[in-house]
Amino acid sequence: MLKLQTDMKNIVKILIQVAKDNNYDFMTVYNEAKKHNTIDPLGKYQIEMPEFDKVVESYHSDPGKNIG
């Protein structure tokens, strides 16, 4: 999940710079963004964020969570 967020942050930075440098209109930026479409791991399995948070919270006090 963190990798996906980091990747998307970097993609957005690049897209903003390319759009500025080339004076792209909205649809051109949109089409460029679609080329970088990444798979949402939660969406792939039809899991909503509150449901995911609930699972993560259930392991909050697990001493083994920091191993690895």
C-alpha positions as a Python dict, from the first residue, in 0.01 Angstrom:
ca = {
    (1, 'M'): (0, 0, 0),
    (2, 'L'): (280, 240, 89),
    (3, 'K'): (464, 158, -233),
    (4, 'L'): (150, 234, -435),
    (5, 'Q'): (111, 571, -261),
    (6, 'T'): (477, 657, -317),
    (7, 'D'): (459, 553, -682),
    (8, 'M'): (146, 761, -739),
    (9, 'K'): (302, 1063, -569),
    (10, 'N'): (602, 1040, -802),
    (11, 'I'): (381, 992, -1109),
    (12, 'V'): (176, 1300, -1020),
    (13, 'K'): (491, 1510, -978),
    (14, 'I'): (613, 1400, -1321),
    (15, 'L'): (273, 1460, -1483),
    (16, 'I'): (252, 1810, -1338),
    (17, 'Q'): (595, 1899, -1471),
    (18, 'V'): (526, 1751, -1817),
    (19, 'A'): (191, 1933, -1833),
    (20, 'K'): (354, 2265, -1742),
    (21, 'D'): (643, 2221, -1983),
    (22, 'N'): (416, 2128, -2275),
    (23, 'N'): (116, 2348, -2190),
    (24, 'Y'): (-114, 2044, -2196),
    (25, 'D'): (-490, 2085, -2167),
    (26, 'F'): (-693, 1880, -1920),
    (27, 'M'): (-774, 1592, -2157),
    (28, 'T'): (-412, 1551, -2259),
    (29, 'V'): (-305, 1534, -1893),
    (30, 'Y'): (-589, 1290, -1825),
    (31, 'N'): (-481, 1063, -2111),
    (32, 'E'): (-119, 1074, -1992),
    (33, 'A'): (-232, 984, -1640),
    (34, 'K'): (-427, 684, -1771),
    (35, 'K'): (-103, 545, -1915),
    (36, 'H'): (32, 525, -1560),
    (37, 'N'): (-278, 366, -1415),
    (38, 'T'): (-173, 143, -1127),
    (39, 'I'): (-376, -135, -969),
    (40, 'D'): (-542, -44, -642),
    (41, 'P'): (-481, -349, -419),
    (42, 'L'): (-794, -284, -213),
    (43, 'G'): (-1010, -222, -519),
    (44, 'K'): (-878, -538, -680),
    (45, 'Y'): (-1033, -741, -397),
    (46, 'Q'): (-1332, -506, -349),
    (47, 'I'): (-1224, -406, 1),
    (48, 'E'): (-1326, -65, 136),
    (49, 'M'): (-1076, 138, 339),
    (50, 'P'): (-1278, 123, 667),
    (51, 'E'): (-1285, -257, 636),
    (52, 'F'): (-908, -266, 579),
    (53, 'D'): (-849, -32, 874),
    (54, 'K'): (-1053, -262, 1097),
    (55, 'V'): (-829, -559, 1007),
    (56, 'V'): (-513, -354, 1064),
    (57, 'E'): (-643, -233, 1402),
    (58, 'S'): (-711, -591, 1511),
    (59, 'Y'): (-334, -653, 1497),
    (60, 'H'): (-236, -328, 1670),
    (61, 'S'): (-144, -495, 2000),
    (62, 'D'): (13, -805, 1841),
    (63, 'P'): (379, -816, 1955),
    (64, 'G'): (477, -1003, 1638),
    (65, 'K'): (364, -724, 1407),
    (66, 'N'): (705, -556, 1417),
    (67, 'I'): (898, -869, 1323),
    (68, 'G'): (1011, -901, 968),
}
